[in-house]
Amino acid sequence: MALKILIGPLRYVQGPNALSEMDQQLQALAISKPLVLVSRSAKKVVEPILAGMLEAQRIVYELLEFGGECTFREIGRVKNACIEGCHDAIIGCGGGKTLDTGRAAAAATAVMVEKSPPEALPRFGAGVPYVSVPTVAATDAATSAVSLVYTEEGIAEAALAFPTNPTMVLVDTGIIARSPVRLIVAGMGDALATHFEAAVSLRTGTPCIQTSAHSTLTAQALARLCLDIILNHGVHAKAEAEAGIPGPGIEAIAEANVFLSGLGFESGGLSAAHAIGLAFHHINECFETHMYHGELVAFGTLTQLILEERKPEYLDTIFGFCKTVGLPTTFEELNLGNVTDEELLRVADAASRHVIIRSMPGGTAQPDREGRFYDHLAVFRAMKTADAYGRAFDRTSRR
C-alpha cells in the first residue's frame, strides 16, 4: 500500500473578532517577542488592534512593512530582521504574498519542489514558528507549508515547500468582510480548483508534490466539502461582503477559501488548474488590467474540466456558478480580449512544463525531451474551448 500523509496548521482560529484574541493565542503558544510583517494596506487595520493588546500583555513586538513582492531578496530581508531582533516568531498579516514571504523567512529549511528532482535548501530561514493572519480571503496561502516566489517583474520563479505548516492561522472574519469583494470572489476561484485537482490526482495515483505521498480519504473529503461550501454559500457570501457584514456566508466561505482549500491542495494534490493559472504570468504584459491568482486559477479549472471531458450538464453548473459570482469564463473576462494564439501557446507551453500537471490523465512522471509533462497543444485547445463555452453560455443565459 502507498504511503498517505495529511498535513495542516497546528491551530486554526476564526471569528468576527479573532484578532482581538491574538494575545491569548500567542501566550498559549509561548510566543512573547514576535516580528510582525504587515502589508501596507493591512497595517491600517491591524496595527491599532495589536498595539494596545500586545503591549498590555507585555508581548514585545516589532512591526516590519512588507516590500510588496515575495522575492528571494525580500525573504532574506525579513529573515535578517527576525534574527537581528532576536524574535521568537514571525507573524504575517496581509494578503497571499505577504503571508508567503513571512512563512519562508520563518522556515528553517526549504525544498524547491518544482525542480525534478526537488532541490533542498538547508538553513534557509530564521527557524522560528510562523503565525499567519490573512486580512483577505483571496487565496489558501494562509494555511499551507508552501510559498510561491516571484521575480521582481512578478513572474513565478520558484515553489518552496517547508517542513511544517504555520503554527497558527488566525482569521478575523470581521476584517475579511470589509475587504474588497473582488478578493473574496477570487478566493472562491482558487478554492474552486481544490476538489477537481485532488480528485484527478487520486484517480491517476499521483503523489502530492508537498508530501511526496498519496492523499488520505480525509483529504479527499475535505476537498469535496470545500467545493460544496463554495457552491452552496458563495452567492450569499458575496452579498454579505458587498454589505460589509460577517454573516454565515462569509464565515463559511472564509473557512473554505482559507482552511479547507489549503488542506485540500496540500494533502490532496494539484493539477492542470493551477498549472494553467500560474502559466498566465508568462504573458503578464498582455493583460489590460491586473488579474488575481484565484481568477486565473478559476479559468484554469474550467480548462481542466474541458481536458477531463466532463459532461455538458456538469460544465453548466460550474460555468454558471462562475458567471453568477463574477469569476472569469472567457478571455475577455480575463482582460485578455486581444490575446493571440501565439500568446496562448506560450501559456499552454509553460503549463505543460509545470510538474503539477503530471497528475492529469495522459501526464508523464518525468518530462519529455522538451521538458513537458503534458501535451501543450491539448492545453491550448482546451483553453480555446473553455473560452468558447463561456461565450456561448453568455448568449444562452440571455435568452
C-alpha positions as CSV (number, residue, x, y, z in Angstrom):
1,M,0.0,0.0,0.0
2,A,1.2,3.5,-0.8
3,L,2.1,5.9,2.0
4,K,-0.5,8.5,2.7
5,I,0.1,11.8,4.6
6,L,-2.2,14.6,5.8
7,I,-0.6,17.9,6.8
8,G,-2.0,21.1,8.2
9,P,-1.5,24.0,10.7
10,L,-1.2,23.3,14.4
11,R,-4.0,25.7,15.3
12,Y,-6.8,27.3,13.3
13,V,-8.7,30.3,14.8
14,Q,-11.7,32.0,13.1
15,G,-14.3,34.5,14.1
16,P,-15.6,38.1,13.7
17,N,-13.2,39.5,16.4
18,A,-10.4,36.9,16.2
19,L,-7.6,39.4,16.1
20,S,-8.6,40.8,19.5
21,E,-7.8,37.4,20.9
22,M,-4.2,37.3,19.5
23,D,-2.6,37.9,22.8
24,Q,-4.2,34.9,24.4
25,Q,-3.4,32.7,21.4
26,L,0.3,33.8,21.4
27,Q,0.6,33.1,25.2
28,A,-0.8,29.7,24.6
29,L,1.9,29.1,22.1
30,A,4.6,30.6,24.3
31,I,5.4,33.4,21.8
32,S,6.5,36.6,23.5
33,K,8.7,38.5,21.1
34,P,7.3,38.3,17.5
35,L,8.3,40.1,14.4
36,V,5.1,41.3,12.7
37,L,5.3,41.5,8.9
38,V,2.4,43.6,7.6
39,S,1.4,44.8,4.2
40,R,0.8,48.5,3.7
41,S,-3.0,48.1,3.3
42,A,-3.3,45.7,6.3
43,K,-1.2,47.9,8.6
44,K,-4.0,50.4,8.9
45,V,-6.4,47.7,10.1
46,V,-4.1,45.5,12.2
47,E,-1.7,47.9,13.9
48,P,-4.3,49.7,16.1
49,I,-5.6,46.4,17.4
50,L,-2.3,44.8,18.0
51,A,-0.6,47.8,19.6
52,G,-2.6,48.2,22.8
53,M,-3.4,44.5,23.2
54,L,0.1,43.1,22.9
55,E,1.7,45.8,24.9
56,A,-0.9,45.3,27.7
57,Q,0.2,41.7,27.9
58,R,3.9,42.6,27.8
59,I,4.4,40.9,24.4
60,V,7.3,42.8,22.8
61,Y,7.0,43.0,19.1
62,E,8.5,44.8,16.1
63,L,6.4,45.9,13.1
64,L,8.0,45.5,9.6
65,E,6.3,46.7,6.5
66,F,6.2,44.2,3.6
67,G,8.1,45.3,0.5
68,G,5.4,44.4,-2.0
69,E,6.6,41.2,-3.7
70,C,7.6,37.8,-2.4
71,T,11.1,37.6,-3.9
72,F,14.2,35.8,-2.5
73,R,15.6,39.3,-1.7
74,E,12.5,40.2,0.4
75,I,12.5,36.9,2.2
76,G,16.2,37.5,3.1
77,R,15.4,40.9,4.4
78,V,12.6,39.7,6.7
79,K,14.8,36.7,7.8
80,N,17.6,39.0,8.8
81,A,15.3,41.4,10.7
82,C,14.0,38.4,12.7
83,I,17.5,37.1,13.6
84,E,18.9,40.6,14.3
85,G,16.0,41.4,16.6
86,C,16.2,38.1,18.4
87,H,12.5,37.4,17.7
88,D,10.9,34.1,18.7
89,A,8.3,34.0,15.9
90,I,7.2,35.8,12.7
91,I,3.5,36.9,12.3
92,G,2.5,37.6,8.7
93,C,-0.5,40.0,8.3
94,G,-1.9,40.7,4.8
95,G,-2.6,39.0,1.5
96,G,-1.0,35.9,0.0
97,K,2.3,37.4,-1.0
98,T,2.9,38.9,2.5
99,L,2.0,35.6,4.1
100,D,4.2,33.6,1.7
101,T,7.2,35.9,2.5
102,G,6.7,35.6,6.2
103,R,6.4,31.8,6.1
104,A,9.5,31.5,4.0
105,A,11.5,33.8,6.2
106,A,10.5,31.9,9.3
107,A,11.2,28.4,8.0
108,A,14.4,26.7,9.0
109,T,14.8,24.7,5.7
110,A,13.1,24.6,2.3
111,V,12.8,22.4,-0.7
112,M,12.4,23.8,-4.3
113,V,9.6,21.4,-5.2
114,E,9.1,22.2,-8.9
115,K,12.6,21.0,-9.7
116,S,13.0,17.4,-10.8
117,P,14.3,16.0,-8.6
118,P,13.4,18.5,-5.8
119,E,16.3,20.7,-4.6
120,A,17.0,21.0,-0.8
121,L,17.8,24.4,0.6
122,P,19.3,23.9,4.1
123,R,19.5,26.8,6.6
124,F,17.0,28.8,4.6
125,G,15.1,31.0,7.0
126,A,15.2,32.1,10.7
127,G,13.9,28.8,12.1
128,V,11.1,30.2,14.2
129,P,7.4,29.5,14.5
130,Y,5.1,31.2,12.0
131,V,1.7,32.7,12.6
132,S,-0.5,33.5,9.6
133,V,-3.1,36.3,9.8
134,P,-4.8,36.7,6.4
135,T,-6.7,40.1,6.1
136,V,-8.3,38.9,2.8
137,A,-9.7,35.5,1.8
138,A,-8.3,35.7,-1.7
139,T,-6.2,32.5,-1.6
140,D,-5.4,29.4,0.5
141,A,-1.9,30.7,1.2
142,A,-2.5,31.2,4.9
143,T,-2.6,27.6,5.9
144,S,0.0,26.0,3.7
145,A,3.6,24.9,4.1
146,V,4.4,26.3,0.6
147,S,5.4,29.7,-0.7
148,L,5.4,30.9,-4.3
149,V,8.5,33.1,-5.0
150,Y,8.4,35.7,-7.8
151,T,10.9,37.7,-9.7
152,E,11.0,41.5,-9.3
153,E,8.9,41.6,-12.5
154,G,6.1,39.5,-10.9
155,I,6.8,36.2,-12.7
156,A,6.6,33.0,-10.7
157,E,10.2,31.8,-10.1
158,A,10.0,29.0,-7.6
159,A,7.7,27.0,-5.4
160,L,9.2,26.4,-1.9
161,A,7.9,23.7,0.5
162,F,8.8,23.8,4.2
163,P,8.9,21.1,6.9
164,T,5.8,22.4,8.8
165,N,2.6,24.4,8.2
166,P,2.1,27.6,10.2
167,T,2.0,27.2,13.9
168,M,-1.3,29.1,13.9
169,V,-3.7,30.6,11.3
170,L,-5.9,33.3,12.7
171,V,-8.8,34.6,10.5
172,D,-10.8,37.6,11.7
173,T,-13.9,37.4,9.6
174,G,-14.9,41.0,10.6
175,I,-11.8,42.2,8.7
176,I,-12.4,39.7,5.8
177,A,-16.0,41.1,5.4
178,R,-14.7,44.6,5.0
179,S,-12.0,43.6,2.4
180,P,-12.7,44.2,-1.3
181,V,-15.4,42.0,-2.6
182,R,-13.4,41.0,-5.7
183,L,-10.8,39.5,-3.4
184,I,-13.3,37.2,-1.7
185,V,-14.6,36.1,-5.1
186,A,-11.0,35.5,-6.3
187,G,-10.5,33.3,-3.2
188,M,-13.5,31.3,-4.3
189,G,-11.8,30.8,-7.7
190,D,-8.7,29.5,-6.0
191,A,-10.7,27.2,-3.8
192,L,-12.9,26.0,-6.7
193,A,-9.9,24.0,-8.1
194,T,-9.3,22.1,-4.8
195,H,-11.7,19.2,-5.3
196,F,-11.1,18.7,-9.0
197,E,-7.3,18.7,-8.6
198,A,-7.4,16.4,-5.6
199,A,-9.8,14.0,-7.4
200,V,-7.8,13.7,-10.6
201,S,-4.6,13.2,-8.5
202,L,-6.3,10.3,-6.7
203,R,-7.6,8.9,-10.0
204,T,-4.1,8.8,-11.6
205,G,-2.3,7.8,-8.4
206,T,-0.1,10.8,-8.5
207,P,1.6,11.7,-5.1
208,C,1.1,15.1,-3.7
209,I,4.0,17.3,-4.5
210,Q,4.2,18.8,-1.0
211,T,4.3,15.4,0.8
212,S,5.6,13.0,-1.9
213,A,2.9,10.7,-0.6
214,H,-0.7,9.9,-1.6
215,S,-3.8,11.6,-0.2
216,T,-5.9,10.3,2.6
217,L,-9.6,9.7,2.4
218,T,-9.9,12.6,4.9
219,A,-8.1,15.0,2.5
220,Q,-10.4,14.0,-0.4
221,A,-13.4,14.5,1.8
222,L,-12.2,18.0,2.9
223,A,-11.6,18.9,-0.8
224,R,-15.1,17.8,-1.7
225,L,-16.5,19.8,1.3
226,C,-14.6,22.8,0.1
227,L,-16.4,22.7,-3.3
228,D,-19.8,22.1,-1.6
229,I,-19.4,25.1,0.6
230,I,-18.4,27.3,-2.3
231,L,-21.4,26.3,-4.5
232,N,-23.9,26.5,-1.6
233,H,-22.6,29.7,0.1
234,G,-20.7,31.6,-2.5
235,V,-23.5,33.8,-3.7
236,H,-24.6,34.7,-0.1
237,A,-21.0,35.4,0.9
238,K,-20.6,37.9,-1.9
239,A,-23.8,39.6,-0.9
240,E,-22.6,39.9,2.7
241,A,-19.2,41.2,1.5
242,E,-21.0,43.9,-0.5
243,A,-22.7,44.9,2.7
244,G,-19.6,44.5,4.8
245,I,-21.3,42.0,7.1
246,P,-19.5,38.9,8.6
247,G,-22.6,36.7,8.3
248,P,-22.9,32.9,7.9
249,G,-22.0,33.1,4.2
250,I,-18.7,34.9,5.0
251,E,-17.9,32.5,7.8
252,A,-18.5,29.5,5.5
253,I,-16.6,30.9,2.6
254,A,-13.6,32.1,4.7
255,E,-13.3,28.5,6.1
256,A,-13.5,27.1,2.5
257,N,-11.1,29.7,0.9
258,V,-8.5,29.8,3.6
259,F,-8.6,26.5,5.5
260,L,-10.3,23.7,3.5
261,S,-8.7,24.7,0.2
262,G,-5.3,24.8,1.9
263,L,-5.7,21.4,3.4
264,G,-7.1,20.0,0.2
265,F,-4.4,21.2,-2.2
266,E,-1.5,20.2,0.1
267,S,-2.8,16.8,1.1
268,G,-5.0,16.1,-1.9
269,G,-2.9,17.2,-4.8
270,L,-2.6,19.8,-7.6
271,S,-3.1,19.6,-11.3
272,A,-3.8,21.5,-14.5
273,A,-6.0,24.2,-12.9
274,H,-3.0,25.7,-11.0
275,A,-0.5,24.9,-13.7
276,I,-2.5,26.9,-16.2
277,G,-3.3,29.7,-13.7
278,L,0.4,30.1,-12.9
279,A,1.4,29.9,-16.5
280,F,-0.7,33.1,-17.3
281,H,2.1,35.1,-15.7
282,H,4.2,34.4,-18.7
283,I,2.0,36.8,-20.7
284,N,1.7,39.5,-17.9
285,E,2.2,42.2,-20.5
286,C,-1.0,41.1,-22.4
287,F,-3.4,41.8,-19.5
288,E,-5.4,45.0,-19.8
289,T,-5.6,45.2,-16.0
290,H,-4.2,43.1,-13.2
291,M,-5.8,39.7,-12.5
292,Y,-5.7,38.0,-9.2
293,H,-4.3,34.5,-8.7
294,G,-7.7,33.0,-7.9
295,E,-9.3,34.5,-11.0
296,L,-6.6,32.9,-13.2
297,V,-6.9,29.6,-11.4
298,A,-10.7,29.7,-11.9
299,F,-10.2,29.8,-15.7
300,G,-7.6,27.1,-15.3
301,T,-10.2,25.0,-13.5
302,L,-12.7,25.4,-16.4
303,T,-9.9,24.4,-18.8
304,Q,-9.1,21.3,-16.7
305,L,-12.7,20.3,-16.8
306,I,-12.6,20.5,-20.6
307,L,-9.5,18.4,-20.6
308,E,-11.3,15.8,-18.5
309,E,-14.2,15.8,-20.9
310,R,-16.8,16.5,-18.3
311,K,-20.4,16.2,-19.2
312,P,-22.1,19.4,-20.5
313,E,-24.6,19.5,-17.6
314,Y,-21.8,19.5,-15.1
315,L,-19.9,22.1,-17.1
316,D,-23.1,24.2,-16.9
317,T,-23.1,24.0,-13.1
318,I,-19.5,25.2,-12.7
319,F,-19.6,27.8,-15.6
320,G,-22.9,29.0,-14.2
321,F,-21.5,29.5,-10.7
322,C,-18.5,31.4,-12.0
323,K,-20.8,33.7,-14.1
324,T,-23.0,34.3,-11.0
325,V,-20.3,35.4,-8.6
326,G,-18.1,37.1,-11.2
327,L,-15.3,34.7,-11.9
328,P,-13.8,34.8,-15.5
329,T,-15.1,32.3,-18.0
330,T,-13.8,33.9,-21.2
331,F,-10.6,35.6,-22.4
332,E,-12.4,38.9,-22.4
333,E,-13.4,38.5,-18.8
334,L,-9.7,37.7,-18.1
335,N,-8.9,41.1,-19.6
336,L,-7.3,39.3,-22.5
337,G,-9.7,40.4,-25.2
338,N,-6.9,40.8,-27.8
339,V,-4.9,37.8,-26.9
340,T,-3.4,35.9,-29.8
341,D,-3.0,32.2,-30.4
342,E,0.8,32.7,-30.2
343,E,0.4,34.2,-26.7
344,L,-1.9,31.4,-25.6
345,L,0.5,28.8,-26.8
346,R,3.1,30.4,-24.5
347,V,0.7,29.9,-21.6
348,A,-0.1,26.3,-22.7
349,D,3.6,25.5,-23.1
350,A,4.5,26.9,-19.7
351,A,1.6,25.0,-18.1
352,S,2.8,21.7,-19.7
353,R,6.2,22.2,-18.2
354,H,5.0,22.6,-14.6
355,V,5.4,19.4,-12.7
356,I,1.9,19.6,-11.1
357,I,0.2,18.9,-14.4
358,R,1.7,15.4,-14.4
359,S,-1.4,14.3,-12.4
360,M,-3.7,14.7,-15.4
361,P,-4.6,11.6,-17.3
362,G,-2.0,11.4,-20.1
363,G,0.6,13.2,-18.0
364,T,4.1,11.7,-17.5
365,A,6.0,11.3,-14.3
366,Q,9.2,12.6,-16.0
367,P,9.4,15.4,-18.5
368,D,10.0,14.6,-22.2
369,R,13.0,15.9,-24.2
370,E,11.3,19.4,-24.5
371,G,10.7,19.5,-20.7
372,R,7.0,18.9,-20.9
373,F,4.9,16.7,-18.6
374,Y,1.8,17.0,-20.7
375,D,0.7,17.8,-24.3
376,H,0.8,21.6,-24.6
377,L,-1.4,21.6,-27.7
378,A,-4.1,19.8,-25.7
379,V,-3.9,22.6,-23.1
380,F,-4.1,25.2,-25.8
381,R,-7.2,23.6,-27.4
382,A,-8.9,23.2,-24.1
383,M,-8.3,26.9,-23.2
384,K,-9.8,27.9,-26.5
385,T,-12.8,25.6,-25.9
386,A,-13.3,27.0,-22.4
387,D,-13.4,30.5,-23.8
388,A,-15.9,29.4,-26.5
389,Y,-18.1,27.7,-23.9
390,G,-18.0,30.8,-21.7
391,R,-19.1,33.0,-24.6
392,A,-21.8,30.5,-25.6
393,F,-23.0,30.3,-22.0
394,D,-23.4,34.1,-22.0
395,R,-25.6,34.0,-25.2
396,T,-27.7,31.2,-23.8
397,S,-28.3,32.8,-20.4
398,R,-29.6,36.0,-22.1
399,R,-32.4,34.2,-23.8
